[in-house]
């Protein structure tokens, strides 16, 4: 009888431990070694360590758990817990997030980070929460450049007639339409093959993405247009997050911010380092006069200000204040 009681107690204990243990997934579209991937792995490591293994997180690199748009749907449904997502894809559910990508809004990564961490970032996060999406931290994806396979781009007129892949992001589409290109929305996971097969002529991305996904192999020209900033909103499903204990919620929030600090550090360090590495790989860089690009994209501000007048004005004011600091 005593043996049976001991076995029963062990079974109950094991069941309780199993019930307490939770395993989640985090999705992103970046390649191995990209700051987004490295920071996602750091987040998973911190959560496992600080919950004593009660919560483990699998990282789905290179869209293994779905591309960015699919991940937004899954986040809202609660079928995936976390995503180091893309600004463009997230703006499909939360258009306000796309405002961080207003053309030529930020001149440096530090300026953008200051604004994201301030009151405007909080307002945009609140808009996301209404859609079942929690922004646990604002990570960084860099300032975007334009590449193509046929010629240097030195002025907006050089983009005329070129098919430029963009994310499925209304802001980026608006920018390249204003510049005279033919924007072609496409998932990042499809981009390399589309460039290789010349389905599109060019694309726009931070140097980090161009390097880690080897886009430079099929894009010999990169113009340093610096046309927009790209955040990496680090997201959680509100359904999943609300099911966790307050203690675990706190652990996860702090881990997201700490992993985000690693992400930001890597992006800042690599942004200039990669300029030399890409030149060594055979890329021709072109510096551009930003003035005609800025002038050509002013209608983008008018369009978005008509939809979000107060938020656009707050964002522009915050960017100017951050630049002056």
KABEL-V718870 format. One record per pair of residues at least 12 apart in sequence whose C-alpha atoms are under 10 Angstrom apart, sorted by the first residue. I is the first residue (numbers start at 0). J is the second residue. Records with the same first field share a line. If there is no record, write none. Layout:
I: J / J
This chain:
16: 53
17: 53
18: 53
19: 53 / 54
20: 50 / 51 / 52 / 53 / 54 / 55
21: 52 / 53 / 54 / 55 / 56 / 243
22: 47 / 52 / 53 / 54 / 55 / 56 / 57 / 80
23: 43 / 54 / 55 / 56 / 57 / 58 / 78 / 79 / 80 / 81 / 239
24: 43 / 55 / 56 / 57 / 58 / 59 / 64 / 78 / 79 / 80 / 81 / 82
25: 39 / 40 / 42 / 43 / 56 / 57 / 58 / 59 / 60 / 62 / 63 / 64 / 70 / 74 / 79 / 80 / 81 / 82 / 83 / 84 / 233 / 234 / 235
26: 39 / 57 / 58 / 59 / 60 / 61 / 62 / 63 / 64 / 65 / 66 / 67 / 69 / 70 / 71 / 74 / 79 / 80 / 81 / 82 / 83 / 84 / 234
27: 39 / 58 / 59 / 60 / 61 / 62 / 63 / 64 / 65 / 66 / 67 / 70 / 81 / 82 / 83 / 84 / 85 / 231 / 233
28: 59 / 60 / 61 / 62 / 63 / 64 / 65 / 66 / 67 / 70 / 82 / 83 / 84 / 85 / 186 / 187 / 188
29: 59 / 60 / 61 / 62 / 66 / 67 / 83 / 84 / 85 / 187 / 188 / 207 / 208 / 211 / 212
30: 60 / 61 / 62 / 188 / 208 / 210 / 211 / 212 / 213
31: 60 / 61 / 211 / 212
32: 60 / 207 / 211 / 212
33: 60 / 140 / 207 / 208 / 210 / 211 / 212 / 262 / 265 / 266 / 269
34: 138 / 139 / 140 / 207 / 208 / 211 / 258 / 259 / 261 / 262 / 263 / 264 / 265 / 266 / 269
35: 60 / 83 / 84 / 138 / 139 / 140 / 207 / 208 / 231 / 233 / 258 / 259 / 261 / 262 / 263 / 265 / 266
36: 58 / 59 / 60 / 61 / 83 / 262
37: 58 / 60 / 258 / 261 / 262 / 265
38: 83 / 138 / 255 / 257 / 258 / 259 / 260 / 261 / 262 / 263 / 265
39: 56 / 57 / 58 / 59 / 60 / 81 / 82 / 83 / 233 / 254 / 255 / 258 / 259 / 261 / 262
40: 56 / 57 / 58 / 59 / 60 / 258
41: 254 / 255 / 257 / 258 / 259 / 261 / 262
42: 56 / 58 / 251 / 252 / 253 / 254 / 255 / 256 / 257 / 258 / 259 / 261
43: 55 / 56 / 57 / 58 / 251 / 254 / 255 / 258
44: 56 / 57 / 254 / 258
45: 250 / 251 / 253 / 254 / 255 / 257 / 258
46: 247 / 250 / 251 / 252 / 253 / 254 / 255
47: 250 / 251
49: 247 / 250 / 251 / 254
50: 246 / 247 / 250 / 251
53: 247
54: 247 / 251
56: 80 / 81
57: 81
58: 81 / 82 / 83
59: 82
61: 187 / 188 / 212
62: 187 / 188
64: 79 / 82
65: 79 / 188
66: 84 / 85 / 88 / 186 / 187 / 188 / 189
67: 82 / 83 / 84 / 85 / 86 / 87 / 88 / 89 / 166 / 167 / 186 / 187 / 188
68: 84 / 85 / 87 / 88 / 89 / 90 / 91 / 92 / 166 / 167 / 186
69: 88
70: 82 / 83 / 84 / 88 / 89 / 234
71: 84 / 85 / 88 / 89 / 90 / 91 / 92 / 131 / 132 / 234 / 235 / 236
72: 89 / 92 / 131 / 132 / 236
73: 236
74: 130 / 131 / 132 / 133 / 234 / 235 / 236 / 237 / 238 / 239
75: 92 / 128 / 130 / 131 / 132 / 133 / 235 / 236 / 237 / 238 / 239
76: 131 / 132 / 236 / 237 / 238 / 239
77: 131 / 132 / 235 / 236 / 237 / 238 / 239 / 240
78: 236 / 238 / 239
79: 235 / 236 / 238 / 239
80: 234 / 235 / 236 / 237 / 238 / 239 / 240
81: 132 / 133 / 134 / 135 / 233 / 234 / 235 / 236 / 237 / 239 / 240
82: 134 / 231 / 232 / 233 / 234 / 235 / 236
83: 134 / 136 / 137 / 138 / 231 / 232 / 233 / 234 / 235 / 255 / 259
84: 138 / 140 / 230 / 231 / 232 / 233 / 234
85: 97 / 138 / 139 / 140 / 166 / 167 / 168 / 187 / 229 / 230 / 231 / 232 / 233 / 234
86: 98 / 99 / 100 / 139 / 140 / 166 / 167 / 168 / 170 / 228 / 229 / 230 / 231 / 232 / 233
87: 100 / 165 / 166 / 167 / 168 / 169 / 170 / 171 / 172 / 229 / 230 / 231 / 232
88: 166 / 167 / 168 / 169 / 186
89: 127 / 132 / 167 / 168 / 231 / 232 / 234
90: 127 / 167 / 168 / 169 / 170
91: 167 / 168 / 169
92: 126 / 127 / 130 / 131 / 132
93: 123 / 124 / 126 / 127 / 128 / 129 / 130 / 132
94: 123 / 126 / 127 / 168 / 169 / 170 / 307
95: 120 / 122 / 123 / 124 / 126 / 127 / 303 / 306 / 307 / 310 / 311
96: 120 / 122 / 123 / 124 / 126 / 127 / 170 / 229 / 230 / 232
97: 123 / 168 / 169 / 170 / 171 / 228 / 229 / 230 / 303
98: 123 / 170 / 228 / 229 / 300 / 303 / 304 / 307 / 310 / 311 / 314 / 315
99: 111 / 114 / 115 / 119 / 120 / 123 / 170 / 227 / 228 / 229 / 230 / 311 / 314 / 315 / 318
100: 142 / 143 / 168 / 170 / 171 / 174 / 226 / 227 / 228 / 229 / 230
101: 170 / 171 / 173 / 174 / 226 / 227 / 228 / 229 / 296 / 297 / 299 / 300 / 303 / 311 / 314 / 315
102: 170 / 171 / 173 / 174 / 225 / 226 / 227 / 228 / 292 / 293 / 295 / 296 / 297 / 299 / 300
103: 142 / 224 / 225 / 226 / 227 / 228 / 289 / 292 / 293 / 296 / 297
104: 225 / 226 / 227 / 228 / 293 / 314 / 315 / 318 / 319
105: 142 / 225 / 226 / 227 / 228 / 315 / 318 / 319 / 321 / 322
106: 142 / 225 / 226 / 227 / 228 / 318 / 322
107: 141 / 142 / 225 / 228 / 267 / 321 / 322
108: 139 / 140 / 141 / 142 / 228 / 229 / 230 / 263 / 266 / 267 / 270
109: 139 / 263 / 267 / 321 / 322
110: 317 / 318 / 319 / 320 / 321 / 322 / 323 / 324
111: 139 / 141 / 142 / 228 / 229 / 230 / 317 / 318 / 321 / 322
112: 137 / 138 / 139 / 230 / 263 / 318 / 321
113: 317 / 318 / 320 / 321 / 322 / 324
114: 314 / 315 / 316 / 317 / 318 / 319 / 320 / 321 / 322
115: 136 / 137 / 138 / 139 / 230 / 314 / 317 / 318
116: 136 / 137
117: 317
118: 313 / 314 / 317
119: 310 / 311 / 313 / 314 / 317
120: 134 / 136 / 137 / 314
121: 134
122: 310
123: 310
124: 136 / 137 / 232 / 234
127: 234 / 237
128: 234 / 235 / 236 / 237
129: 237
130: 236 / 237
131: 235 / 236 / 237 / 238 / 239
132: 233 / 234 / 235 / 236 / 237 / 238 / 240
133: 232 / 233 / 234 / 235 / 236 / 237 / 238 / 240
134: 231 / 232 / 233 / 234 / 235 / 236 / 237 / 252 / 255
135: 232 / 233 / 234 / 235 / 251 / 252 / 253 / 254 / 255 / 256 / 259
136: 231 / 232 / 233 / 234 / 235 / 252 / 253 / 254 / 255 / 256 / 257 / 258 / 259 / 260
137: 230 / 231 / 232 / 233 / 234 / 255 / 256 / 259 / 260 / 262 / 263
138: 229 / 230 / 231 / 232 / 233 / 255 / 256 / 258 / 259 / 260 / 261 / 262 / 263 / 266
139: 228 / 229 / 230 / 231 / 232 / 233 / 259 / 260 / 261 / 262 / 263 / 264 / 265 / 266 / 267
140: 204 / 205 / 206 / 207 / 208 / 228 / 229 / 230 / 231 / 232 / 262 / 263 / 265 / 266 / 267 / 270
141: 204 / 205 / 206 / 207 / 208 / 225 / 227 / 228 / 229 / 230 / 231 / 263 / 266 / 267 / 269 / 270
142: 203 / 204 / 205 / 206 / 207 / 223 / 224 / 225 / 226 / 227 / 228 / 229 / 230 / 266 / 270
143: 202 / 203 / 204 / 205 / 206 / 207 / 208 / 209 / 222 / 223 / 224 / 225 / 226 / 227 / 228 / 229
144: 202 / 203 / 204 / 205 / 206 / 209 / 221 / 222 / 223 / 224 / 225 / 226 / 227 / 228
145: 158 / 163 / 164 / 201 / 202 / 203 / 204 / 205 / 206 / 209 / 218 / 220 / 221 / 222 / 223 / 224 / 225 / 226 / 285
146: 163 / 164 / 200 / 201 / 202 / 203 / 204 / 206 / 209 / 214 / 215 / 217 / 218 / 219 / 220 / 221 / 222 / 223 / 224 / 282 / 283 / 284 / 285
147: 161 / 162 / 163 / 164 / 194 / 199 / 200 / 201 / 202 / 203 / 214 / 215 / 217 / 218 / 219 / 220 / 221 / 222
148: 194 / 195 / 197 / 199 / 200 / 201 / 202 / 215 / 216 / 217 / 218 / 219 / 220 / 221
149: 161 / 200 / 201 / 218 / 219 / 220
150: 200 / 218 / 219 / 220 / 221 / 222 / 283
151: 219 / 220 / 221 / 222 / 283 / 284 / 285 / 286 / 287
152: 220 / 221 / 222 / 223 / 224 / 284 / 285 / 286 / 287
153: 222 / 223 / 224 / 285 / 286 / 287 / 288 / 289 / 291 / 292
154: 178 / 222 / 224 / 287 / 288 / 289 / 290 / 291 / 292
155: 175 / 177 / 178 / 179 / 180 / 224 / 287 / 289 / 291 / 292 / 293 / 294 / 295 / 296
156: 178 / 179 / 180 / 291 / 292
157: 178 / 179 / 180
158: 175 / 176 / 178 / 179 / 180 / 181 / 201
159: 175 / 176 / 178 / 179 / 180 / 181
160: 179 / 180 / 181 / 182 / 200
161: 175 / 179 / 180 / 181 / 182 / 183 / 199 / 200 / 201 / 202
162: 175 / 180 / 181 / 182 / 183 / 184 / 197 / 198 / 199 / 200 / 201 / 202
163: 175 / 176 / 180 / 181 / 182 / 183 / 184 / 185 / 194 / 198 / 199 / 200 / 201 / 202 / 203
164: 180 / 181 / 182 / 183 / 184 / 185 / 186 / 187 / 190 / 193 / 194 / 198 / 199 / 200 / 201 / 202 / 203 / 204
165: 181 / 182 / 183 / 184 / 185 / 186 / 187 / 190 / 201 / 202 / 203 / 204
166: 182 / 183 / 184 / 185 / 186 / 187 / 190 / 202 / 203 / 204
167: 182 / 183 / 184 / 185 / 186 / 187
168: 184 / 185
169: 184
170: 227 / 299 / 300 / 302 / 303
171: 184 / 203 / 226 / 227 / 299
172: 184 / 299
173: 296 / 298 / 299 / 300 / 302 / 303
174: 226 / 227 / 292 / 295 / 296 / 297 / 298 / 299 / 300
175: 203 / 226 / 295 / 296 / 299
176: 295 / 296 / 299
177: 292 / 294 / 295 / 296 / 297 / 298 / 299
178: 291 / 292 / 293 / 294 / 295 / 296
179: 295
181: 199 / 200
182: 199 / 201 / 202
183: 198 / 199 / 200 / 201 / 202
184: 202
185: 199
187: 204 / 208 / 212
188: 212
190: 202 / 212 / 214
191: 209 / 212 / 213 / 214 / 215 / 216 / 217 / 218
192: 214 / 217
193: 217
194: 214 / 216 / 217 / 218
195: 214 / 216 / 217 / 218
196: 217
197: 217
200: 217 / 218
201: 214 / 217 / 218 / 219 / 220 / 221
202: 214 / 218 / 221
203: 221 / 222 / 224 / 225 / 226 / 227
204: 225 / 226 / 227 / 228 / 229
205: 223 / 225 / 227 / 228 / 229 / 266 / 270
206: 221 / 223 / 266 / 269 / 270 / 271 / 272 / 273 / 274 / 277
207: 265 / 266 / 269 / 270 / 271 / 272 / 273 / 274
209: 221 / 273 / 277
210: 273 / 274 / 276 / 277 / 280
211: 273
213: 277
215: 277 / 278 / 280 / 281 / 282 / 283
216: 277 / 280 / 281 / 282
217: 282
218: 281 / 282 / 283
219: 277 / 278 / 280 / 281 / 282 / 283 / 284
220: 281 / 282 / 283 / 284 / 285
221: 277 / 278 / 282 / 283 / 284 / 285 / 286
222: 283 / 284 / 285 / 286 / 287
223: 284 / 285 / 286 / 287 / 288 / 289
224: 285 / 286 / 287 / 288 / 289 / 292
225: 286 / 287 / 289 / 292
226: 289 / 292 / 293 / 296
231: 259 / 262 / 263
232: 259
233: 255 / 256 / 258 / 259
234: 255
235: 251 / 252 / 255
300: 312
